[in-house]
Amino acid sequence: MARRHTLQTLVDALTREIETAMPWRPGDRLPPQRILARDRGIAASTVSRVYRELARRGLVVGETGRGTYVRAAAPPVAATPIAPSTLSVDLALNVPVLPEQARLLADSLAPLLRNSAAFEAALRPVDVTGTPQARQAATRFLSEPRRGRPRIDPARLIFTASAKQALLAVIAALTKPGDRVATDALTYPMINTISARLHIELVPVPMDEEGMRADLLEAAHLRTPLRAVYCQPTLHNPVGISMSERRRAEIVRVLKRHRVIAIEDAVYSFLAPQHPTLYSTAPDQVVLIDSLSKRLSPGLTAGIIAVPAALIKPVAQSVRAQACGPTGFALAACTRWMTDGTATAISMAKRRDAATRQRVLKTIFTGVRGATLTSGSHAYHAWLTLPAGWRADAFEAAAAAKGIAVLPASAFSVVPGHVPNAVRLALASPTLETLESALTTLATLARQHDPARA
């Protein structure tokens, strides 16, 4: 007679079986919940909780419509930002640095370095409100002159050391432990890190081909009120899609109707400037976060926050409390680059570069049966849905064996468990020649059967 288990004893038993590969080896599919419930003498509803716990521990991965599998590769470290890969080709992290940009940036900074008084001023501490020059430069650089939309008010700008720190400080200012913050079901992994640190609950909102669905966002709020919404309307990370103006208007109507604040992540928006920000249409309902990390360089950058008037004081206080403020030299450098046209020139060059890389990607993957690419035409990343013979974690492991780092869908999932059978490809870091070679290798892999299922 089969031994009857409790939730904890079954979790422990399956953990031992997976870790010892007896009988579950990497790549094996676990039994359907009703069968395991029968075999182990436990309720089917409890088995569902067991599988969720195994996914939380990083031992299994659930794939929508296909079942739950023992991982074929080590999972991304929980609640930890993505770090540069040690593999030969990094398609896991986007670091867009063009060959010519170092010279352009250095030439722009030369007058600052030669002016001893200006350089001495840049070495001094600076408040989170920045300098008058920084506020004016950021206002001109980030404002949207199209369609008569108002310019950003310089008095509403707050500066940080990076967009990541801006995001941490803003969420800390808006929430307290236990609050609910909505986000896309697949989202920027830093959100998981911040939610764990601040003890807030992330509420995944389903997406369609345009991103977050406004009706389901509203439904989530009506079930239990939301404190804020984190969204990426333009070139969503990881999926690469952008909201239409109609979808943006729908989201804004929900925000206004229920008086919910949106946190708009716009760090990739410079690659698709034709799309308006949510902030430009609802500046009293949206906190806009941008930075110069992707536009210019992550090594010398600044984050920029545009906030509703009512939130200027609490967000500024949070930036100070979290020690997220900018450094004087970085802010002075970024101010100069925004003022003299250097930042604009490099941003335009990166749009062309991203478009070229997207064309290379689509050319190489044309004809790969069962594979689907989702992305914007000027995005620096793409979402690759894999052929049916592959699982995302197994594809990640096979790519790593070839010296190529990619990220599976589980790295972007808000809730452990069932995720799409897909990987994100970050296109910006390698040279164009290296990227083409790596993508060719991945396309060849995609055409093969998953060795764990052979």
Order of alpha helices (4+ residues) and beta strands (2+ residues): alpha-alpha-alpha-beta-beta-beta-alpha-alpha-alpha-beta-alpha-beta-alpha-beta-beta-beta-alpha-beta-alpha-beta-alpha-beta-beta-alpha-alpha-alpha-beta-beta-alpha-beta-beta-beta-beta-alpha
